[in-house]
């Protein structure tokens, strides 16, 4: 009984076989079939190779949410060279609440404003990258992927053969997470009951020169590899009384890639400059002013990768699709060839002297011996 039950179960399983095996004696190999198979296997290999590159590639996913963190401090990373002596200028921050932030984290280094040939070459390259970033926005994804966490690389000392004629202000500040104004102007800043002031009375107007170069300006955690919109900006003052203004909108950003996970900030900027001429109605203070505001939205940038199971599904789709498609094409071509050959043979078996009716057909009743057997 048990043997009979096993045989019935085995017979039932065989009847459910969706892939029946064809005996080799019933299979006929042809040159056309081999050619189609070779083309199909080549196409499978090429598409599978390209699909592997798609699998190894990653892309950036952008999500938006409300920034609920208002109690933390905002870090400002600064590296600006001004064409004035360090004793003549001062930098500080005044936020929207009229709170003056001490500039203890900034260093004043006497340097030459002119760049060396290697530094000028790098500066030109940086400007080219900035121009491409304005057109090819996908390049920003490449910068996100190549960013690494760590300290910014130290800058090399410039040639000191000539006396310094400029001041490099570099370092970082921690400010309240509200709108503010980071500025560099004449005179050192001093606290004041109604805000703050700069000791500019002791500096001659002839020494004013706010030509400057922004080597780096970013907000949040410093991430080497990322290029900010103002990096590489160079402005030459046409007059000693010149005001440069940068209106900056900061967007908090959480960056999560396979190399780095950090909280930083992106920003957009609008530039404006004018000559201070009180007689002509153009009032103001000479200097460099960066007025920033913080967006209430946060951007989450996450690097994503195709799952392995999805890669397998796509690979199976490529192999199965090509296999079935080439089989159908080969069968259709074979059918058309057989039809053409059949019609050719039918025409060849008719005697050349067989009479035809007006419709081009063999007349009925013609003796059978007129046909080739």
C-alpha positions as CSV (number, residue, x, y, z in Angstrom):
1,X,0.0,0.0,0.0
2,X,2.8,2.4,0.9
3,X,4.5,1.7,-2.4
4,X,1.3,2.3,-4.3
5,X,0.8,5.6,-2.5
6,X,4.4,6.7,-3.3
7,X,3.9,5.8,-6.9
8,X,0.7,7.8,-7.1
9,X,2.3,10.8,-5.4
10,X,5.3,10.5,-7.8
11,X,2.9,10.3,-10.8
12,X,1.0,13.3,-9.6
13,X,4.2,15.3,-9.2
14,X,5.3,14.3,-12.7
15,X,2.0,15.5,-14.1
16,X,2.6,18.9,-12.5
17,X,5.9,19.3,-14.3
18,X,5.9,22.6,-16.1
19,X,9.3,22.0,-17.7
20,X,9.0,18.7,-19.6
21,X,12.2,17.3,-21.1
22,X,12.3,16.7,-24.8
23,X,14.2,13.6,-25.9
24,X,17.4,14.4,-27.8
25,X,16.3,12.4,-30.8
26,X,13.5,15.0,-31.3
27,X,15.8,18.0,-31.2
28,X,17.4,19.3,-34.4
29,X,20.3,21.8,-34.2
30,X,20.5,24.3,-37.1
31,X,23.0,26.9,-38.1
32,X,20.4,29.6,-37.9
33,X,19.5,28.6,-34.3
34,X,23.1,28.6,-33.3
35,X,23.6,32.1,-34.7
36,X,20.5,33.4,-32.9
37,X,21.7,31.7,-29.7
38,X,25.2,33.3,-30.0
39,X,23.6,36.7,-30.5
40,X,21.3,36.2,-27.5
41,X,24.1,35.1,-25.2
42,X,26.3,38.1,-26.3
43,X,23.4,40.5,-25.6
44,X,22.7,38.9,-22.2
45,X,26.4,39.3,-21.2
46,X,26.5,43.0,-22.3
47,X,23.3,43.9,-20.5
48,X,24.3,42.0,-17.4
49,X,27.6,43.8,-17.3
50,X,25.9,47.2,-17.7
51,X,23.3,46.2,-15.0
52,X,26.2,45.4,-12.6
53,X,27.5,49.0,-13.1
54,X,24.0,50.2,-12.2
55,X,24.0,48.1,-9.1
56,X,27.4,49.4,-7.9
57,X,26.3,53.0,-8.5
58,X,24.6,55.1,-5.8
59,X,22.3,58.1,-5.8
60,X,21.3,60.9,-3.4
61,X,17.8,61.0,-2.0
62,X,16.5,64.4,-0.8
63,X,13.9,64.8,2.0
64,X,12.5,67.9,3.6
65,X,11.3,68.5,7.1
66,X,10.8,71.3,9.6
67,X,14.0,72.2,11.6
68,X,13.0,72.0,15.2
69,X,16.5,72.7,16.6
70,X,16.7,76.3,17.6
71,X,18.7,76.1,20.8
72,X,22.0,74.9,19.4
73,X,24.8,77.2,18.2
74,X,25.6,77.8,14.6
75,X,29.3,77.5,13.6
76,X,30.7,79.9,11.0
77,X,33.9,78.8,9.2
78,X,35.8,81.8,7.8
79,X,38.9,82.1,5.6
80,X,39.0,85.6,4.0
81,X,42.0,87.7,2.8
82,X,41.5,91.5,2.8
83,X,43.9,93.8,1.1
84,X,44.5,95.9,4.3
85,X,46.9,95.5,7.2
86,X,45.6,93.5,10.2
87,X,45.9,96.4,12.6
88,X,43.4,98.4,10.5
89,X,40.5,96.0,10.3
90,X,38.3,94.0,12.7
91,X,35.7,91.2,12.2
92,X,32.7,90.3,14.4
93,X,29.1,89.2,14.4
94,X,26.0,91.1,15.4
95,X,22.8,89.0,15.5
96,X,19.2,90.0,15.2
97,X,18.9,90.2,19.0
98,X,21.6,92.9,19.0
99,X,24.0,90.4,20.6
100,X,27.6,90.9,19.8
101,X,29.6,87.7,19.4
102,X,33.3,87.8,20.4
103,X,35.7,87.0,17.6
104,X,38.1,85.1,19.8
105,X,38.1,82.1,17.4
106,X,39.4,84.2,14.5
107,X,43.1,84.5,13.7
108,X,44.6,87.6,11.9
109,X,47.6,86.6,9.8
110,X,49.7,89.1,7.7
111,X,50.0,87.9,4.2
112,X,50.5,89.1,0.6
113,X,47.3,89.6,-1.4
114,X,48.9,88.4,-4.6
115,X,48.8,84.6,-5.1
116,X,51.6,82.4,-6.2
117,X,51.4,80.7,-9.6
118,X,50.3,77.4,-8.0
119,X,47.7,79.2,-5.8
120,X,46.4,81.2,-8.8
121,X,46.0,78.0,-10.8
122,X,44.0,76.4,-8.0
123,X,41.9,79.6,-7.7
124,X,41.1,79.5,-11.5
125,X,40.2,75.8,-11.2
126,X,37.9,76.5,-8.3
127,X,36.1,79.3,-10.3
128,X,35.6,76.8,-13.2
129,X,34.0,74.3,-10.8
130,X,31.7,77.0,-9.4
131,X,30.6,77.9,-12.9
132,X,29.8,74.2,-13.7
133,X,27.9,73.8,-10.4
134,X,25.6,76.6,-11.5
135,X,24.7,74.7,-14.7
136,X,25.2,71.0,-13.8
137,X,23.4,70.6,-10.5
138,X,24.1,66.9,-10.5
139,X,27.7,67.7,-9.7
140,X,26.6,68.6,-6.2
141,X,25.7,64.9,-5.7
142,X,29.3,64.0,-6.7
143,X,30.7,66.4,-4.1
144,X,28.4,64.9,-1.4
145,X,29.6,61.4,-2.3
146,X,33.3,62.3,-2.1
147,X,33.0,64.3,1.1
148,X,35.0,63.0,4.1
149,X,34.8,63.8,7.7
150,X,37.8,65.4,9.4
151,X,39.7,68.7,9.7
152,X,40.2,71.0,6.8
153,X,43.7,70.6,5.3
154,X,46.2,73.2,6.4
155,X,47.1,75.9,3.9
156,X,50.7,76.3,2.9
157,X,52.5,79.4,3.9
158,X,52.8,82.0,1.1
159,X,56.0,83.5,-0.1
160,X,57.2,86.1,2.4
161,X,60.0,87.6,0.3
162,X,58.0,90.9,0.1
163,X,56.4,92.7,3.0
164,X,52.8,91.6,3.7
165,X,50.2,94.0,2.4
166,X,47.0,92.1,3.4
167,X,45.4,90.3,6.3
168,X,44.1,86.7,6.2
169,X,41.2,86.3,8.7
170,X,40.6,82.6,9.3
171,X,39.0,80.5,12.0
172,X,35.5,79.8,13.3
173,X,32.8,81.5,15.4
174,X,29.8,80.1,17.3
175,X,26.7,82.3,17.0
176,X,23.0,82.0,18.0
177,X,20.8,80.2,15.5
178,X,19.1,83.5,14.4
179,X,19.6,85.9,11.6
180,X,22.8,88.0,11.9
181,X,25.5,90.1,10.3
182,X,29.1,89.0,10.0
183,X,31.2,91.9,8.9
184,X,34.7,93.1,8.4
185,X,35.2,96.8,8.5
186,X,37.8,99.5,9.6
187,X,39.0,99.5,13.2
188,X,38.8,96.9,16.0
189,X,35.4,96.3,17.5
190,X,34.6,97.4,21.0
191,X,31.5,96.6,23.1
192,X,28.9,99.4,23.4
193,X,25.7,99.6,25.5
194,X,23.6,100.0,22.4
195,X,25.4,97.4,20.4
196,X,29.0,97.7,19.3
197,X,31.3,100.1,17.5
198,X,34.6,100.1,15.6
199,X,37.5,102.4,16.3
200,X,37.8,103.7,12.8
201,X,38.7,107.3,13.6
202,X,42.4,106.5,13.9
203,X,42.7,105.0,10.4
204,X,43.3,107.2,7.4
205,X,40.9,107.0,4.5
206,X,43.8,106.6,2.1
207,X,44.6,103.2,3.6
208,X,41.0,101.9,2.9
209,X,41.1,99.0,0.5
210,X,38.4,96.3,0.9
211,X,39.5,94.2,-2.1
212,X,39.1,90.7,-0.8
213,X,39.2,87.0,-1.6
214,X,37.0,84.5,0.0
215,X,39.0,81.2,0.2
216,X,36.3,79.5,2.2
217,X,33.0,80.4,3.9
218,X,30.7,77.7,5.3
219,X,28.2,77.2,8.1
220,X,28.0,74.2,10.4
221,X,30.4,71.3,10.6
222,X,33.4,71.7,8.3
223,X,33.5,68.9,5.8
224,X,36.5,68.6,3.5
225,X,35.4,68.0,-0.1
226,X,32.4,70.3,-0.1
227,X,32.5,73.5,-2.1
228,X,30.4,76.4,-0.8
229,X,28.9,79.0,-3.2
230,X,31.3,81.8,-2.1
231,X,34.5,79.8,-2.2
232,X,37.0,81.3,-4.6
233,X,35.1,84.7,-4.8
234,X,37.5,87.6,-5.5
235,X,36.4,91.3,-5.5
236,X,38.5,94.3,-6.3
237,X,37.4,97.6,-4.9
238,X,37.2,100.4,-7.4
239,X,37.3,103.1,-4.7
240,X,38.7,103.3,-1.1
241,X,35.1,103.9,0.2
242,X,33.5,100.7,-1.1
243,X,30.8,98.5,0.5
244,X,30.5,94.8,-0.4
245,X,27.3,93.0,0.7
246,X,26.4,89.3,0.6
247,X,22.8,88.3,1.5
248,X,22.9,84.7,2.5
249,X,20.1,82.2,3.1
250,X,21.2,79.2,5.2
251,X,19.5,75.8,4.9
252,X,20.3,73.2,7.6
253,X,21.4,69.9,6.1
254,X,21.8,66.4,7.4
255,X,24.2,64.5,5.2
256,X,24.4,60.7,5.4
257,X,26.6,58.9,2.9
258,X,28.8,55.8,3.0
259,X,31.8,57.9,3.9
260,X,30.4,60.6,6.3
261,X,27.4,61.3,8.5
262,X,27.3,65.0,9.6
263,X,25.0,67.9,10.3
264,X,26.1,70.8,8.1
265,X,24.5,73.7,6.3
266,X,24.1,74.7,2.6
267,X,23.4,78.3,1.5
268,X,22.5,80.5,-1.4
269,X,23.8,84.0,-1.8
270,X,23.0,87.3,-3.5
271,X,25.8,89.8,-4.0
272,X,25.7,93.6,-4.1
273,X,28.4,96.3,-4.1
274,X,28.5,100.1,-4.3
275,X,30.7,103.1,-3.7
276,X,30.0,105.1,-0.5
277,X,29.4,108.7,-1.5
278,X,27.5,110.8,1.0
279,X,27.3,113.8,-1.3
280,X,25.6,111.6,-4.0
281,X,23.2,110.1,-1.4
282,X,24.9,106.7,-1.2
283,X,25.3,106.3,2.5
284,X,26.8,103.5,4.5
285,X,30.0,102.1,6.0
286,X,32.9,100.8,4.0
287,X,33.6,97.2,4.5
288,X,32.5,93.6,3.8
289,X,29.0,92.7,5.2
290,X,27.6,89.2,5.2
291,X,23.9,89.2,6.3
292,X,22.6,85.8,6.8
293,X,19.2,84.3,7.6
294,X,18.3,80.7,8.5
295,X,15.6,78.7,6.8
296,X,13.0,76.9,8.9
297,X,13.2,73.9,6.6
298,X,15.8,71.1,6.9
299,X,17.1,69.0,4.0
300,X,18.1,65.4,4.6
301,X,20.5,64.1,2.0
302,X,20.9,60.3,2.0
303,X,23.1,58.1,-0.2
304,X,21.1,55.1,-1.4
305,X,22.1,51.9,-3.1
306,X,20.1,49.3,-5.1
307,X,19.3,46.2,-2.9
308,X,20.8,42.9,-4.0
309,X,17.4,41.2,-4.4
310,X,16.4,43.9,-6.8
311,X,19.6,43.4,-8.8
312,X,18.8,39.7,-9.0
313,X,15.2,40.4,-10.2
314,X,16.4,42.8,-12.9
315,X,19.1,40.3,-14.0
316,X,16.5,37.5,-14.3
317,X,14.3,39.8,-16.3
318,X,17.1,40.5,-18.7
319,X,18.0,36.8,-19.2
320,X,14.4,35.6,-19.5
321,X,13.3,38.5,-21.7
322,X,16.1,38.1,-24.2
323,X,15.7,34.3,-24.2
324,X,11.9,34.4,-24.9
325,X,12.2,37.3,-27.4
326,X,14.9,35.7,-29.5
327,X,13.1,32.4,-29.4
328,X,9.9,34.1,-30.8
329,X,11.9,36.0,-33.4
330,X,13.7,32.8,-34.5
331,X,10.4,30.9,-34.7
332,X,8.8,33.7,-36.7
333,X,11.7,33.9,-39.1
334,X,11.8,30.1,-39.5
335,X,8.1,30.1,-40.3
336,X,8.4,32.8,-43.0
337,X,11.4,30.9,-44.5
338,X,9.3,27.7,-44.6
339,X,6.4,29.5,-46.3
340,X,8.7,31.0,-48.9
341,X,10.4,27.7,-49.6
342,X,7.0,26.0,-49.9
343,X,5.7,28.5,-52.4
344,X,9.0,28.1,-54.3
345,X,8.7,24.3,-54.4
346,X,5.1,24.5,-55.6
347,X,6.1,26.7,-58.5
348,X,9.0,24.4,-59.3
349,X,6.8,21.3,-59.5
350,X,4.5,22.8,-62.2
351,X,5.5,22.0,-65.9
352,X,6.5,25.1,-67.8
353,X,4.1,24.3,-70.6
354,X,1.1,23.9,-68.3
355,X,-1.7,26.2,-69.6
356,X,-2.9,28.9,-67.2
357,X,-6.3,30.5,-67.0
358,X,-6.7,34.3,-67.0
359,X,-6.2,34.3,-63.2
360,X,-2.7,32.7,-63.5
361,X,-3.9,29.3,-62.2
362,X,-3.5,25.9,-63.9
363,X,-6.6,25.0,-65.9
364,X,-8.8,22.2,-64.6
365,X,-8.8,19.0,-66.5
366,X,-5.2,19.2,-67.8
367,X,-3.7,15.8,-68.0
368,X,-1.7,14.7,-64.9
369,X,1.3,13.8,-67.0
370,X,2.0,17.5,-67.6
371,X,3.2,17.7,-64.0
372,X,6.5,16.5,-62.7
373,X,6.1,13.8,-60.2
